[in-house]
Amino acid sequence: RIGGRNNQDAVQYRQTPDGFVAVVADGCSGGRYSEVGAWLGASTLTAALYEQITDSQVIDWQRAERTVLSQVDVVARGLAETYDEAIEKFFLFTIVAVVVSSDRVEVYACGDGFVVINGQHIALGPYPGNQPPYLSYQLIPKIVQMNAEEVRLHEVWSSDESLVDHLMIGSDGLDDMVRCEQLQRPGLDVFVGPVSQFWESDRYFGGNPELVNRELKLIGRDWPHHNPVPGLLGDDTTLIVARRTPDTEGDEHDTH
């Protein structure tokens, strides 16, 4: 929101008895109010996944997807727009989601975003014409003709929980940070640094929830003073990181 514009990213996180559920959604930049859809999608998907994992420890991603689309459908029909216009203005968003349970880690996505597992960057996109698929395209098939499998949540990664040391999910704004890691932060004699800082540095896990947000603002802000420099993040940038930390009773995950 530094530039006075709505942030079209949304993030949701819920702790479970044995792990957590986390979702990052990124509203389509061409949608006038797509931050609404991003928030609704992230919130609804997180609640659906949380309910499943606390009830049975088994995730049915297709059922969770249907829950999101059902909620989008209900809200879209209540707006003072035609149905197709409502979807295109409010409800086009990408999704990256992770569920960590007592024995599994599952990452699913629809559209672009950013995923790192144990230091390995898993690319989501790019897509032709910079036009990623959106989950809500399923609701307007006559307007947008895309392969049915492209506009669904698909598996990005899954493994035994014990094999994951750290993970990151985020919006595609993190791509800019990767490209600029050797540059200085605007107005500061400090390098941007690699994204690995967010899981390697203990200071991000010290209990200050605003520290990551502060760091991203320092990288993305325009510096208008002496020797003006534009911000280095050209898009909204949101991330969630978790890492394994030793505990007296076994391993657990720190998350921010």
Secondary structure, DSSP 8 states (H G I E B T S, - for coil): -TTSS---EEEEEEE-SSSEEEEEEEE-TTSTTHHHHHHHHHHHHHHHHHHHHHHTS---HHHHHHHHHHHHHHHHHTSSS-HHHHHHHH--EEEEEEEE-SSEEEEEEES-EEEEETTEEEEE---GGG----GGGGG-TTTS---GGGGS-EEEEEEEGGG-SEEEEE-TTHHHHHHTTTSB-TTSSSB---TTHHHH-GGGGSS-TTHHHHHHHHHHS-B-SSS-B--S--S---EEEEEEEEETTEEEEEE-
